[in-house]
Amino acid sequence: MAGKTRVKKTYKIAALTSHPIQYYCPLWKKLEEHPQIDLTVYFCTDFGIKERYEPEFGVTYKWDVPLLDGYKSIFLRNYSPKSSVNPIWGKINPGIISELIKNRYDGIFVHGHFATTNLLAFLTSKLTGTQVLLRAISSNFYDSRVKRSKFILLAKNIYLKILYKYFIDSFLSIGSRNRDFFKYYGVPENKIFHCPYSVDNDFFTNNANIFFKDRENLRKEFGVKSDETIILFASKLIPKKDPFHLLKSYKKINNVKKKHLFIVGDGALKKEMEGFVKSERLENVHFFGFQNQINMVKFYSISDVFIRTDIPQTGDWGATVNESLACSLPVIATNAISSQADLVKEGHNGHTIEVGDIEKLAFLLKNLIENPEILFKMRDNCLSVVTENSYEKDVEGIIQALSSIKTNS
């Protein structure tokens, strides 16, 4: 029998992103594994693979999951005088110009609109005929809720409409709000491809199943009885995450028994939050600080409901909603988070509340604590929803975009 014939890959593509991000690296691996794709990923900084100080968390950390395995990657030299995650001044990588000219990629996957290096990639791709696939975590929710200067809104409108019309070939939509955002700025429907914001569902689900087998013993280690409800909040403890929304709601149900509030994360508001808990004599509130990925799975697994109380902000998806649902943990989230619009089905696997609605959150928590069977039913519905947001779906969307560009060309 003849040996296997090596099939030439159809698409030679590049991906440009700021740094190795734990949510994206499994996607790069999936793309590289695809028989049609030859992928090279370009990073603007090495944040994530080396220990670094995260100012919003207020801690030094590095991720405990492999970030560079299974795909080709190049770290571009950063000429910024102060390397950071700031898209304008923190990442200046002119090396992307020569890379695009030299390699003549069929397409480049670019994450984000405004970064300096991204702009260099857009301009160079126009000159080299490289097709641009854009992915951006954007929605119109922030602009609809937060008062901004007319000049900023006008400049944004002009910039995006020019960028979208002349420099971008395909738009990778992470969700329904993101799709509406692209359409609002003039992108036709046939140029938008479904590429949902995903996490490594297998990692979270498989590890959650392991922890779940020992759930009762793990809860006992934290002093939680089998008939008590754990409310989990995991986020940076900073104003835009509005953790005081949850604390004020929790205060309203302080007399309700059989509950615990687990707060996972660090940030500028931590001391103030601890002071509030003490002064208001809130019962069974526990602070755990920053936790890495595998420990987060443990917290998701032993908890009963996950809370996100964010206020409107740019870059508003909320990936911990994906994570918690992948661990079969129901979610209550504010409508400021774009992920809830696609992943939280009212009364099915969680609830959505209005930003700042302290009374509604308190009501929902009290009802779930007093009727735990509702949470059990919701738990059964989590996985079926979040599996629609997967890396496999992302790869499908990217292939469709590349195929569409090639056909139109």
C-alpha positions in Angstrom: 0.0 0.0 0.0 1.4 3.4 -0.9 2.4 5.7 1.9 0.2 8.6 2.9 0.4 11.6 0.5 1.3 14.8 2.2 -1.5 17.2 1.4 -0.5 20.8 0.8 -2.5 23.1 3.2 -4.9 25.4 1.5 -4.4 28.5 3.5 -1.2 30.0 4.8 -2.3 32.5 7.5 -0.9 34.6 10.3 -2.5 35.7 13.5 -1.5 38.9 15.3 -2.3 39.4 19.0 -0.9 41.3 21.9 0.4 38.3 24.0 -0.2 34.7 24.8 -3.7 34.7 26.2 -5.0 31.6 27.9 -8.3 31.7 26.1 -6.8 32.1 22.6 -3.8 29.7 22.7 -6.0 26.5 22.4 -7.6 28.1 19.3 -4.2 28.6 17.7 -3.5 24.9 18.3 -6.9 23.9 16.8 -6.2 26.0 13.7 -2.7 24.5 13.3 -4.2 21.0 13.5 -6.6 21.7 10.8 -5.6 20.0 7.5 -6.3 23.2 5.5 -4.4 25.7 7.6 -0.7 26.6 8.0 -0.6 29.0 10.9 2.0 31.3 12.4 1.1 33.4 15.4 2.8 36.8 16.1 2.9 38.1 19.6 3.6 41.8 20.5 4.8 41.0 24.1 5.6 38.0 26.2 3.1 38.8 29.0 1.5 35.6 30.3 4.5 33.2 29.8 6.7 35.0 32.3 5.8 36.2 35.8 4.5 39.7 35.7 2.8 42.2 37.9 -0.8 42.8 37.0 -1.8 46.2 38.3 -5.6 45.6 38.3 -5.2 42.4 40.3 -2.4 43.8 42.4 -0.4 40.6 42.3 2.4 38.9 40.3 1.5 35.8 38.5 1.9 33.6 35.4 -0.7 31.2 34.0 -0.5 27.5 35.0 -1.6 26.2 31.6 0.7 25.7 28.6 0.4 28.7 26.3 2.9 28.0 23.4 2.4 24.3 22.7 1.1 23.0 19.4 1.6 25.9 17.0 4.3 28.1 15.5 4.8 31.4 17.1 7.1 34.5 16.8 7.6 37.2 19.4 8.0 40.5 17.6 10.5 42.9 19.0 8.7 45.6 21.0 10.1 49.1 20.6 7.8 50.7 23.2 9.8 52.5 25.8 7.5 51.0 28.4 6.1 47.6 27.4 2.5 47.1 28.6 -0.9 46.0 27.5 -1.7 49.5 26.5 -2.7 49.1 22.8 -1.3 52.5 21.6 2.0 53.0 23.5 2.6 49.6 25.2 3.1 47.6 22.0 5.0 49.0 19.0 6.2 46.2 16.7 7.3 47.4 13.3 8.7 43.9 12.6 5.2 42.9 11.5 5.7 44.9 8.3 8.7 42.8 7.1 7.1 39.6 8.2 4.0 40.2 6.1 6.0 41.3 3.1 8.4 38.4 3.3 5.9 35.6 3.9 3.1 36.7 1.7 0.3 35.1 3.8 -3.1 34.4 2.3 -4.7 36.0 5.3 -4.0 37.5 8.7 -6.2 37.2 11.8 -6.0 40.4 13.7 -7.4 40.9 17.2 -8.5 44.5 17.9 -9.0 47.8 16.1 -6.8 50.4 17.6 -3.4 48.9 18.6 -0.4 50.5 16.9 0.9 47.2 15.6 -2.5 46.3 14.3 -2.6 49.5 12.3 0.8 48.6 10.8 -0.6 45.2 9.9 -3.7 46.7 8.2 -1.7 49.1 6.1 0.9 46.5 5.1 -1.8 43.9 4.3 -3.4 46.4 1.9 -0.1 46.8 0.1 0.7 43.0 -0.1 -2.8 41.9 -0.9 -3.0 39.9 2.4 -6.7 39.3 3.3 -7.5 40.7 6.8 -9.8 38.8 9.2 -10.8 41.1 12.1 -11.9 39.9 15.6 -12.7 42.5 18.2 -14.4 42.3 21.6 -16.8 45.2 21.0 -20.4 46.0 21.4 -22.6 49.2 21.4 -23.7 48.7 25.1 -21.0 50.9 26.5 -21.7 53.8 24.2 -25.4 53.4 24.8 -25.1 53.7 28.6 -22.0 55.9 29.2 -21.9 59.6 28.3 -19.0 60.2 26.0 -17.8 63.3 24.2 -19.3 64.0 20.8 -15.8 64.4 19.4 -14.8 60.9 20.5 -17.9 59.3 19.1 -17.5 61.2 15.8 -13.9 60.2 15.5 -14.7 56.6 16.4 -17.5 56.5 13.8 -15.2 57.9 11.0 -12.3 55.7 11.9 -14.2 52.5 12.0 -16.2 53.1 8.9 -13.0 53.8 6.9 -11.2 50.9 8.5 -14.1 48.5 7.9 -14.7 49.6 4.3 -11.2 49.8 3.0 -8.9 47.6 5.1 -10.9 44.6 6.5 -12.1 41.7 4.3 -13.9 39.5 6.9 -15.3 40.1 10.3 -15.3 37.4 13.0 -18.2 37.9 15.3 -17.8 36.6 18.9 -21.5 36.9 19.7 -24.8 38.6 18.9 -23.9 42.0 20.3 -20.6 42.0 18.4 -22.4 41.1 15.2 -24.8 44.1 15.8 -21.8 46.3 16.4 -20.2 45.5 13.1 -23.5 46.0 11.3 -24.0 49.4 13.0 -20.7 50.5 11.5 -21.8 49.5 8.0 -20.5 45.9 7.6 -22.8 43.9 5.4 -24.1 40.6 6.7 -22.3 38.5 4.1 -18.9 39.7 5.5 -19.6 38.6 9.1 -18.8 35.1 10.2 -19.7 33.3 13.4 -16.5 32.9 15.5 -17.9 32.7 19.1 -15.8 33.7 22.1 -14.8 30.4 23.6 -12.7 28.9 26.4 -11.2 25.5 26.6 -14.5 23.7 27.5 -12.8 20.3 27.7 -10.3 21.6 30.2 -12.9 23.0 32.5 -15.5 20.3 32.1 -13.1 17.3 32.5 -11.4 18.8 35.5 -14.7 19.9 37.0 -15.9 16.3 36.8 -12.8 15.2 38.7 -13.4 17.7 41.5 -17.1 17.1 41.6 -16.5 13.5 42.6 -15.0 14.8 45.8 -17.2 17.8 46.1 -18.6 17.2 49.6 -15.2 16.7 51.1 -13.8 19.7 49.3 -16.6 21.8 50.7 -16.0 20.5 54.2 -12.4 21.7 53.9 -13.9 25.2 53.6 -16.4 24.7 56.4 -19.4 24.4 54.1 -22.1 21.8 54.9 -23.8 19.8 52.2 -27.1 21.6 52.5 -25.5 25.1 52.3 -25.3 27.3 49.2 -22.0 28.7 48.0 -22.3 32.0 46.0 -19.1 32.5 44.0 -17.7 35.9 42.8 -14.5 35.6 40.8 -13.0 38.7 39.3 -10.6 41.6 39.6 -11.8 43.6 42.7 -11.9 46.9 40.8 -14.7 49.5 40.2 -15.7 48.4 36.8 -16.4 44.9 38.1 -18.7 46.5 40.8 -18.2 43.9 43.6 -20.1 46.2 46.0 -23.2 45.5 44.0 -23.0 41.9 45.3 -22.0 42.8 48.8 -24.9 45.2 49.1 -27.3 42.5 47.8 -25.8 40.0 50.2 -26.3 42.4 53.1 -30.0 42.4 52.3 -30.2 38.7 52.8 -27.8 38.5 55.7 -30.4 36.9 57.9 -31.0 34.1 55.4 -29.3 30.9 56.7 -27.3 28.2 55.0 -25.2 30.4 52.6 -21.6 31.4 52.0 -20.1 34.0 49.8 -16.7 33.1 48.2 -14.8 36.0 46.7 -11.9 35.0 44.5 -9.6 37.7 43.2 -7.5 40.7 44.1 -7.5 44.3 43.4 -7.7 47.9 44.6 -11.1 47.4 46.3 -10.2 44.4 48.4 -9.4 46.2 51.7 -12.5 48.4 51.4 -14.6 45.3 50.7 -13.1 43.5 53.8 -13.9 46.6 55.8 -17.5 46.6 54.6 -18.0 43.0 55.4 -16.7 43.6 58.9 -18.6 46.8 59.6 -21.9 45.4 58.3 -21.3 42.1 60.1 -21.9 40.0 57.0 -21.9 36.3 57.8 -19.8 33.7 56.0 -18.0 35.9 53.6 -14.6 34.4 52.6 -11.8 36.1 50.5 -9.4 33.8 48.6 -7.3 36.1 46.5 -6.1 35.5 43.0 -6.4 31.9 41.8 -4.9 30.3 38.7 -6.8 28.2 36.2 -6.9 24.8 37.8 -7.8 26.2 41.2 -10.6 28.2 39.6 -12.1 24.9 38.3 -12.1 23.7 41.9 -14.0 26.8 43.1 -16.5 26.5 40.2 -17.0 22.8 41.0 -17.8 23.3 44.7 -20.0 26.4 44.3 -23.7 26.6 43.5 -24.1 29.9 41.6 -21.7 32.3 39.9 -22.1 36.1 40.0 -20.9 38.8 37.6 -22.0 42.4 38.6 -20.0 44.4 36.0 -20.9 47.9 35.0 -20.7 49.0 31.3 -17.1 48.9 30.0 -15.2 48.4 26.8 -14.1 44.9 26.0 -17.2 43.5 27.7 -17.5 39.8 26.9 -17.0 38.1 30.3 -15.2 34.8 29.7 -15.7 33.5 33.3 -19.3 33.0 32.3 -18.1 30.5 29.7 -15.8 28.9 32.3 -18.5 28.6 35.0 -21.1 27.1 32.6 -18.4 24.6 31.3 -18.2 23.5 35.0 -22.0 23.2 35.1 -22.3 26.2 37.4 -25.4 28.5 36.9 -24.8 32.2 36.4 -26.4 35.5 37.4 -24.9 38.3 35.4 -25.6 42.0 34.7 -26.7 43.0 31.2 -23.4 44.9 30.9 -21.7 41.6 30.0 -22.1 40.5 26.4 -21.7 36.8 27.1 -25.0 36.8 29.0 -26.8 37.8 25.8 -25.9 34.5 24.2 -25.0 32.1 27.0 -27.4 32.9 29.9 -30.9 31.7 29.2 -33.4 33.2 31.7 -34.4 30.6 34.3 -32.8 27.8 32.3 -29.1 28.1 33.3 -29.2 31.4 35.2 -30.5 34.9 35.2 -29.7 38.4 33.8 -30.2 41.5 35.9 -29.9 45.2 35.2 -26.7 47.0 36.1 -26.8 48.1 39.7 -30.1 46.3 40.5 -29.3 45.4 44.1 -32.9 44.4 45.0 -33.3 42.0 42.1 -30.0 40.3 42.8 -30.9 39.9 46.5 -34.3 38.5 45.6 -32.8 35.9 43.2 -30.1 34.8 45.7 -32.7 34.4 48.5 -35.0 32.4 46.2 -32.1 30.1 45.1 -30.8 29.6 48.6 -34.3 28.7 49.9 -35.0 26.5 46.8 -31.8 24.6 46.0 -33.7 22.3 43.7 -33.9 25.2 41.2 -30.1 25.3 41.1 -29.9 21.6 40.6 -32.1 21.8 37.5 -30.1 24.8 36.2 -26.9 22.9 36.6 -28.1 20.2 34.2 -28.7 22.9 31.5 -25.4 24.6 31.6 -23.2 22.4 29.3 -25.7 22.2 26.4 -25.6 26.0 26.1 -21.8 26.7 26.4 -20.8 23.9 24.1 -22.1 26.0 21.2 -19.2 28.4 22.0 -16.3 26.2 21.2 -12.9 26.3 19.4 -14.4 23.9 16.8 -17.0 26.5 16.0 -14.3 29.1 15.8 -12.3 27.1 13.3 -15.5 26.6 11.2 -16.1 30.3 11.1 -12.5 31.1 10.1 -12.5 28.5 7.3 -15.8 29.9 6.0 -14.3 33.5 6.1 -11.1 32.4 4.2 -13.2 30.4 1.7 -15.4 33.3 1.1 -12.5 35.7 0.5 -10.9 33.2 -1.9 -14.1 32.8 -3.8 -14.7 36.5 -4.1 -11.1 37.1 -5.1 
